[in-house]
Amino acid sequence: MIAADVARRLDAAHRVALQQWVTDADGRSSCRRGGTDATDLQIKVSEGAAVALRDARRCVERGGRTPTEAIRFVLGQWQEMATFRRTPDWVAYVDGGRSALIRFLAELEAARPAGGAEPTTPAPGQ
């Protein structure tokens, strides 16, 4: 699957995650949510998923890596973010992002034809 196809799939997944975030937030600001109740934490999970998928799409579009490498790179950044702090809202945010990326990678692998090599997308200007 070429990078442009993966970027389109990431964009579609991002739009779904963004809609879920809007639905979960129900008009409330997620930036001001610091609570530990299930509703506040679900808002942070949804926010993390939307942001991580957007980050992955941008990384794929930048080129220089295969789409899978780009998404794994972003996943590594999100895994590192888990060490920054351990408040419940931060953990929910990071878990939402990591879970969305892991799910997307699994779907990408399932869609790849057997033995199908993944082309590296050139970086812009190459």
N, C-alpha and C positions, 0 to 999 in steps of 0.2 A: 504494500500500500504506500503510495507516494505521500510526501509530506503535506502537500496541499489537501489531500483527502483526509489525512489525520487532523490537520488544522480545522477543516470543516466539521469533522466529527467532534473535536474538542469544543468548537464554538457551539455546536448543538447541545452538547452535554453541559456546557457553561450556562446556556440560556435556561435549560431545565433546572439546574441548581440555583440559578438566580431567582427564578420564579418560586422555587421552594422556599428560598430565604425570605422573599417578600411575603409569601403566604404565612410562614412561621412567625415572622415579625409582626404581622397584622398591624402595620402602621407605627410600630414602636421602633425607636432607634436601637440598633444592635450595639452601637458604640457605647451607649450608656448602660448597657445591660451588664451587670457584674454579679448578678444573683446566682444562686446555686439551685434554684428550683428547676424542675424538668423543662418548663417552657423557656426560661432564659438559656439553659444549656442547649436546647434544640436549636434555638436561634443562632447560637455560636457555631454549632455543627454545620448548619446550612450555610452560614457565612463563610466558614473555612472551605467548604466544598466549592463554592462559587469562586472564591479567590484562587484556590489552588488550580482549578481547571483553567482559569484565565491565565495564570502564570505559565502553565504548561503550553497553552496555545501560543503564547508569545515566544516561548523558548523554541518551539517547533518552527515557528515562522522566521526566527532569526537565522536558522540554518547552521551548518557546520557539524551537525550530528545527525544520526538517523533519528526519526521520530521517537522510537523507543528509548534511545540514549537520552534524548532531550527530556522526555517525561521522567525517566529514572533520575536524571540530574535534579529536576525540580522536586521529585519525591525525596531525594537526599537532603535538599534544603529544608523541606518540611519536617523531616525526621530530626534534623539538627535543631529546628525551632522548638521541638518538644523539650529540649534541655534548658531553654531560656528561663522558664518559670513554671510553677506547678499549681497555679490557682485553678479552680474548677472551670472557670470560663475560658481560660487559655488552653487548658487540656482539651476541652470540648471543641474549640476552634481548630486546633492543630489536628486532633483526631478526625474531624470532619474533612479537612483537606487531605490528609494522608489516605483516608478510606476512599475518597473520591478518585484519587490518582491510582491507587491499587486496583480499584474496580475497573477504571478505564484501561489500565494496562492489561488486565485479564481479558477484557472484551477485545482489545486490539490483537492480542495473541490468538484468541479464538477465531478471529476473522482472517488471520494470515493464512494463505494457502500453504500446504505442507511443503517444506523445503524452500519456501519463498524468501528470498533475500530482501533485505530492506535497504533501499538506496539512501545514501547520505545526501542531504540537501545542502547545496553550496551556500556558504554565508553570502549575504548581500554584497554585491560588487565583485564577486568571483566569477 
